[in-house]
Amino acid sequence: MRETTPAQSPPDDRSVHGSDEEADVIVVGAGPAGSSAAFHLAKAGIDVLLLEKAHFPREKVCGDGLTPRAVHQLIRMGIDIKAPGWTPSRGMRWVAGEHQVHIDWPALGRYPDFGLSRSRHDFDDILARHAVAAGARLRNGVKVTQPVTDRAGRITGVTATAGAKEPMVFHAPIVIAADGASARLALAMGLQRDRSRQIATAARRYYRSPERSQEEYLELWADLRFPGSDHYLPGYGWIFPMGDGRVNVGLGALPHRRHGIADLRTTLDQWLARTPHAWGLHEENAEGPVRSAALPLGFNRHPLYTRGLLLVGDSGGMISPWNGEGIGQAMEAGEVAAESAALALALPRGPRRERVLHSYPVEMNRRWGRYYRLGNAAADIVFSRSGFQPILNRYVMGSPFLLNALARMLTNLTDKPSHDVVDHVLNTVVRLVPAPHVRRR
Ligand SMILES: Cc1cc2nc3c(=O)[nH]c(=O)nc-3n(C[C@H](O)[C@H](O)[C@H](O)COP(=O)(O)OP(=O)(O)OC[C@H]3O[C@@H](n4cnc5c(N)ncnc54)[C@H](O)[C@@H]3O)c2cc1C
């Protein structure tokens, strides 16, 4: 990672007109990362301002699938996941060639044994409302344009626009960037992404499919190929039941080591043509267009804290390189960032407060540093050449133990300390990976 000084000089507070507002912490972006950070801050009694450019409910391109790790975060926030609209899943069904296997979510001490799906149209709205109910001040339709910094380059607030209104300035000693994959705030503070890391892309579309909509398993296809060729796609396809007569169908892929980026739209068409007609995954049942977006993986932006700014979720490149999952990760990082910011605010401005804020990347590295490092290596060496097909071979598909271990490795679901032999093996493998160095500035 290279850190530079901001490309444009930030505006001086006093030169910006309009109504100024203050808070203890500003959170930019009310996706899962921002709303959970704002919720946990508000719960800790912190005055938090959550700035979101969109108006809820709004669409977000996503697969809408939540593993038990993400469900765990929802439970920690006290979200009512028994309410109508949440569709539970028992596990994953992997399809590879002629074979398919069902893998139930593991029964662990720390995580629930079920997953969920819910469209992001509702999900993000629910989370943002929950943050507001806890005391966060949400401003919708407010687009953050620039950081405001002091002479030392430390962030002291942000400028924003809201429709035709005068530009606004918001001030806070701590700012959390949760503005998603575009990471505009991080970039404006000079935090470039690590270009040695690959960025995956994913595309999805909704289909009306009463036949598949009530499925108990999240379905994943490992044997997709580049259009018109024999090369396996370095990714997988999914069919996630939405419980409302629809399914979320999509695919995500890394750039192939030799063949580059696949045309996702054509790959999707080619794949869906293989699915049984009764599933209804054809044009006349489609709702809306195919939409795609980037997946920043494996901690691809560093440092996660600098000069008053903490990066959470996609803005910090936190999507798992193992499976492309990022909602639970965004929520977990939001909670950790909130805890660091709340602890820091209990101390006077100065070196002791700074030390607490620097503990955020250290904690994130402790949680996922080794696991992501191994995942980045697996993505480079295996997934980006031949996707999941080589590891979902006949031996693995025929062994409940190996399947269970693989599923838990892909979704980062183990108990710590280890409870069973799979935990023991996976935790040991991850522990053997050298911890990445936490860069500090
Ligand atoms: C096709 C696809 C499928 C996926 N499927 C899954 C899945 O099934 N399960 C899973 O766990 N993950 C999935 N992911 C990843 C997941 O969507 C992201 O990791 C997750 O949304 C990250 O949350 P976030 O809060 O960091 O960012 P976002 O969800 O992107 O939220 C960022 C928020 O910031 C707001 N914002 C942006 N700029 C500004 C600004 N300047 N001012 C104010 N507000 C701003 C945006 O409007 C948005 O509300 C998928 C991703 C894609 C692209």
PDBQT file of the ligand as one rigid body, heavy atoms in Angstrom, charges set to zero:
ROOT
HETATM    1  C1  LIG A 501     -23.400  -8.946  -6.841  1.00  0.00    +0.000 C 
HETATM    2  C2  LIG A 501     -22.970  -8.999  -5.404  1.00  0.00    +0.000 A 
HETATM    3  C3  LIG A 501     -23.440 -10.033  -4.604  1.00  0.00    +0.000 A 
HETATM    4  C4  LIG A 501     -23.069 -10.087  -3.254  1.00  0.00    +0.000 A 
HETATM    5  N1  LIG A 501     -23.610 -11.069  -2.482  1.00  0.00    +0.000 NA
HETATM    6  C5  LIG A 501     -23.346 -11.112  -1.156  1.00  0.00    +0.000 A 
HETATM    7  C6  LIG A 501     -24.011 -12.049  -0.317  1.00  0.00    +0.000 A 
HETATM    8  O1  LIG A 501     -24.868 -12.819  -0.757  1.00  0.00    +0.000 OA
HETATM    9  N2  LIG A 501     -23.680 -12.074   0.997  1.00  0.00    +0.000 N 
HETATM   10  C7  LIG A 501     -22.757 -11.230   1.525  1.00  0.00    +0.000 A 
HETATM   11  O2  LIG A 501     -22.489 -11.313   2.739  1.00  0.00    +0.000 OA
HETATM   12  N3  LIG A 501     -22.133 -10.291   0.761  1.00  0.00    +0.000 NA
HETATM   13  C8  LIG A 501     -22.417 -10.202  -0.551  1.00  0.00    +0.000 A 
HETATM   14  N4  LIG A 501     -21.845  -9.236  -1.344  1.00  0.00    +0.000 N 
HETATM   15  C9  LIG A 501     -20.936  -8.250  -0.708  1.00  0.00    +0.000 C 
HETATM   16  C10 LIG A 501     -21.737  -7.206   0.076  1.00  0.00    +0.000 C 
HETATM   17  O3  LIG A 501     -22.738  -6.654  -0.764  1.00  0.00    +0.000 OA
HETATM   18  C11 LIG A 501     -20.833  -6.071   0.594  1.00  0.00    +0.000 C 
HETATM   19  O4  LIG A 501     -19.679  -6.625   1.165  1.00  0.00    +0.000 OA
HETATM   20  C12 LIG A 501     -21.544  -5.226   1.640  1.00  0.00    +0.000 C 
HETATM   21  O5  LIG A 501     -22.631  -4.536   1.071  1.00  0.00    +0.000 OA
HETATM   22  C13 LIG A 501     -20.576  -4.204   2.265  1.00  0.00    +0.000 C 
HETATM   23  O6  LIG A 501     -21.284  -3.336   3.120  1.00  0.00    +0.000 OA
HETATM   24  P1  LIG A 501     -20.776  -1.830   3.345  1.00  0.00    +0.000 P 
HETATM   25  O7  LIG A 501     -21.676  -1.256   4.381  1.00  0.00    +0.000 OA
HETATM   26  O8  LIG A 501     -19.305  -1.820   3.586  1.00  0.00    +0.000 OA
HETATM   27  O9  LIG A 501     -20.970  -1.115   1.940  1.00  0.00    +0.000 OA
HETATM   28  P2  LIG A 501     -22.320  -0.826   1.125  1.00  0.00    +0.000 P 
HETATM   29  O10 LIG A 501     -23.302  -1.896   1.381  1.00  0.00    +0.000 OA
HETATM   30  O11 LIG A 501     -21.887  -0.590  -0.278  1.00  0.00    +0.000 OA
HETATM   31  O12 LIG A 501     -22.887   0.516   1.747  1.00  0.00    +0.000 OA
HETATM   32  C14 LIG A 501     -22.249   1.756   1.507  1.00  0.00    +0.000 C 
HETATM   33  C15 LIG A 501     -23.264   2.857   1.759  1.00  0.00    +0.000 C 
HETATM   34  O13 LIG A 501     -22.586   4.112   1.678  1.00  0.00    +0.000 OA
HETATM   35  C16 LIG A 501     -23.399   5.013   0.922  1.00  0.00    +0.000 C 
HETATM   36  N5  LIG A 501     -22.496   6.018   0.352  1.00  0.00    +0.000 N 
HETATM   37  C17 LIG A 501     -21.567   5.820  -0.613  1.00  0.00    +0.000 A 
HETATM   38  N6  LIG A 501     -20.916   6.970  -0.883  1.00  0.00    +0.000 NA
HETATM   39  C18 LIG A 501     -21.461   7.915  -0.067  1.00  0.00    +0.000 A 
HETATM   40  C19 LIG A 501     -21.222   9.311   0.117  1.00  0.00    +0.000 A 
HETATM   41  N7  LIG A 501     -20.292   9.971  -0.609  1.00  0.00    +0.000 N 
HETATM   42  N8  LIG A 501     -21.952   9.984   1.030  1.00  0.00    +0.000 NA
HETATM   43  C20 LIG A 501     -22.901   9.336   1.769  1.00  0.00    +0.000 A 
HETATM   44  N9  LIG A 501     -23.188   8.026   1.610  1.00  0.00    +0.000 NA
HETATM   45  C21 LIG A 501     -22.457   7.315   0.719  1.00  0.00    +0.000 A 
HETATM   46  C22 LIG A 501     -24.082   4.128  -0.107  1.00  0.00    +0.000 C 
HETATM   47  O14 LIG A 501     -25.256   4.738  -0.623  1.00  0.00    +0.000 OA
HETATM   48  C23 LIG A 501     -24.382   2.881   0.726  1.00  0.00    +0.000 C 
HETATM   49  O15 LIG A 501     -25.624   2.970   1.378  1.00  0.00    +0.000 OA
HETATM   50  C24 LIG A 501     -22.176  -9.129  -2.696  1.00  0.00    +0.000 A 
HETATM   51  C25 LIG A 501     -21.693  -8.097  -3.504  1.00  0.00    +0.000 A 
HETATM   52  C26 LIG A 501     -22.090  -8.025  -4.845  1.00  0.00    +0.000 A 
HETATM   53  C27 LIG A 501     -21.567  -6.897  -5.693  1.00  0.00    +0.000 C 
ENDROOT
TORSDOF 0
